[in-house]
Amino acid sequence: MRSGLKAACALSGLMFAMACHAADKYGPFDEIEYQPLKELWLSTGFETWHFDSGPDLNGHNPGWGIDYRFSTTLSVTGGKFFNSDRHDSNYLGLSWQPLAAGPFRLGMFGGLLDGYPRMQGGGTFLAAVPVISAEYGRIGANLIIVPTIQDRIYGGISLQLKLKLY
């Protein structure tokens, strides 16, 4: 087993254990009540631990992103990063996180993504991926689970850090 996969498994296990601990205190999952918000977050690119590290993939994916959270469960998110295939990628979509387990928010990102040469020749395609978030005050992190799609997208677990501007 490669060290990147070991780290991804360890991080996933740690987050799962923390969620289980939170579930003991707060119940398994709580529905987040929809309320209007006005929050702006600045996010980094990603550190990715791939499920298959054989094809010389890039796990350091620098970039930037902006999230505008307009409610307790919905945000518009967009950004740019250097992807695992060593190409520039852009993303734009909605993040919906209706569930919580203690300090963790659970949901999905759905939107448009580009820059992967084996998906639509590098052009734009629709993507939907699970997202787990944790926030403390003005700092936070997103854990994105990217599924493997045949020989087009190499799956993995990506970590993204974020800072609340207001």
C-alpha positions as CSV (number, residue, x, y, z in Angstrom):
1,M,0.0,0.0,0.0
2,R,1.4,3.4,-0.9
3,S,2.0,6.1,1.7
4,G,-0.6,8.5,0.0
5,L,-3.3,5.8,0.2
6,K,-2.3,5.1,3.8
7,A,-2.6,8.7,4.7
8,A,-6.0,9.0,3.0
9,C,-7.3,5.9,4.9
10,A,-5.9,7.3,8.2
11,L,-7.5,10.7,7.6
12,S,-10.8,9.1,6.6
13,G,-10.7,6.8,9.7
14,L,-10.0,9.8,11.9
15,M,-12.9,11.8,10.5
16,F,-15.2,8.8,10.8
17,A,-14.1,8.2,14.4
18,M,-14.7,11.9,15.2
19,A,-18.1,11.7,13.5
20,C,-19.0,8.6,15.5
21,H,-17.9,10.3,18.7
22,A,-20.1,13.3,17.8
23,A,-22.9,11.0,17.0
24,D,-22.8,9.7,20.5
25,K,-23.2,13.2,21.8
26,Y,-25.6,14.7,19.2
27,G,-27.4,11.7,17.7
28,P,-26.4,10.1,14.4
29,F,-27.4,12.9,12.1
30,D,-29.2,16.2,12.6
31,E,-30.9,18.0,9.9
32,I,-29.6,21.5,9.5
33,E,-32.5,24.0,9.6
34,Y,-32.6,26.2,6.6
35,Q,-31.9,29.9,7.5
36,P,-30.7,32.7,5.3
37,L,-27.0,33.7,5.7
38,K,-24.4,36.0,4.2
39,E,-21.0,34.4,4.5
40,L,-18.0,34.7,2.2
41,W,-15.2,32.0,2.4
42,L,-11.8,32.0,0.6
43,S,-10.5,28.5,0.0
44,T,-7.2,26.9,-1.0
45,G,-6.6,24.3,-3.7
46,F,-6.4,20.7,-2.6
47,E,-4.1,18.0,-1.3
48,T,-5.3,14.7,-2.8
49,W,-4.6,11.1,-1.7
50,H,-5.4,9.0,-4.8
51,F,-6.9,5.5,-4.5
52,D,-4.5,4.5,-7.4
53,S,-1.2,6.2,-7.2
54,G,0.4,4.2,-10.0
55,P,-0.1,6.6,-13.0
56,D,2.2,9.4,-11.7
57,L,-0.6,11.6,-10.5
58,N,-0.2,15.0,-8.9
59,G,-1.4,15.0,-5.3
60,H,-0.6,18.6,-4.7
61,N,-3.3,20.7,-6.4
62,P,-2.7,24.4,-5.6
63,G,-5.4,26.9,-6.4
64,W,-8.0,29.1,-4.9
65,G,-11.8,29.2,-4.5
66,I,-14.6,31.4,-3.2
67,D,-17.7,30.2,-1.5
68,Y,-20.7,32.4,-0.9
69,R,-23.0,30.7,1.7
70,F,-26.4,32.2,1.3
71,S,-28.1,29.9,3.7
72,T,-27.3,27.4,6.5
73,T,-27.4,24.6,3.9
74,L,-26.6,26.1,0.5
75,S,-23.6,27.9,-1.0
76,V,-22.4,28.9,-4.5
77,T,-18.8,27.8,-5.0
78,G,-16.2,28.4,-7.7
79,G,-12.5,28.4,-8.2
80,K,-9.4,27.2,-10.1
81,F,-6.7,24.6,-9.3
82,F,-3.9,22.6,-10.9
83,N,-5.4,19.1,-11.1
84,S,-4.1,15.6,-10.7
85,D,-3.5,15.2,-14.4
86,R,-1.2,18.3,-14.3
87,H,-3.7,20.7,-16.1
88,D,-5.6,23.7,-14.9
89,S,-9.2,23.1,-13.8
90,N,-12.1,25.4,-13.1
91,Y,-15.2,24.6,-11.1
92,L,-18.5,26.3,-10.5
93,G,-21.5,24.9,-8.7
94,L,-23.7,24.5,-5.6
95,S,-22.8,22.9,-2.4
96,W,-25.7,21.5,-0.4
97,Q,-25.0,20.3,3.1
98,P,-28.3,19.5,4.9
99,L,-27.0,17.1,7.6
100,A,-24.7,17.5,10.6
101,A,-22.9,15.0,12.8
102,G,-21.6,17.0,15.7
103,P,-19.2,19.6,14.2
104,F,-19.3,18.0,10.7
105,R,-21.6,19.1,7.9
106,L,-22.4,16.4,5.3
107,G,-23.7,16.9,1.7
108,M,-22.8,17.1,-2.0
109,F,-21.2,19.5,-4.4
110,G,-22.8,19.5,-7.9
111,G,-21.7,21.6,-10.8
112,L,-19.4,22.1,-13.7
113,L,-15.7,21.1,-13.9
114,D,-13.1,21.2,-16.7
115,G,-9.5,20.5,-17.4
116,Y,-9.3,16.7,-17.3
117,P,-8.0,15.5,-20.7
118,R,-9.8,12.2,-20.6
119,M,-13.1,13.7,-19.7
120,Q,-14.7,15.5,-22.7
121,G,-11.2,16.2,-24.1
122,G,-10.5,18.6,-21.2
123,G,-13.8,20.4,-21.7
124,T,-16.6,21.1,-19.3
125,F,-18.6,18.3,-17.7
126,L,-21.1,17.8,-14.9
127,A,-19.8,16.5,-11.6
128,A,-21.3,15.5,-8.3
129,V,-19.2,14.5,-5.3
130,P,-19.8,14.0,-1.5
131,V,-18.4,16.7,0.8
132,I,-17.7,16.6,4.5
133,S,-16.9,20.0,6.1
134,A,-15.8,21.2,9.5
135,E,-15.6,24.8,10.7
136,Y,-14.4,26.5,13.8
137,G,-14.9,30.2,14.0
138,R,-13.3,31.7,10.9
139,I,-11.3,28.6,9.7
140,G,-12.6,25.4,8.2
141,A,-11.8,22.4,5.9
142,N,-13.6,20.4,3.3
143,L,-13.0,16.7,2.6
144,I,-14.1,15.8,-0.9
145,I,-14.5,12.2,-2.0
146,V,-13.8,11.9,-5.7
147,P,-15.0,8.6,-7.3
148,T,-12.9,6.8,-9.9
149,I,-14.5,7.1,-13.4
150,Q,-12.9,4.3,-15.5
151,D,-9.7,5.7,-17.1
152,R,-11.0,9.3,-17.1
153,I,-10.9,10.5,-13.5
154,Y,-8.6,9.0,-10.9
155,G,-10.5,8.9,-7.6
156,G,-9.2,9.9,-4.2
157,I,-9.8,12.0,-1.1
158,S,-9.1,15.7,-1.4
159,L,-8.6,18.1,1.5
160,Q,-9.3,21.8,1.1
161,L,-8.7,24.5,3.7
162,K,-10.8,27.7,4.0
163,L,-11.0,31.0,5.7
164,K,-14.2,33.0,6.4
165,L,-13.8,36.6,5.3
166,Y,-17.2,37.7,6.7
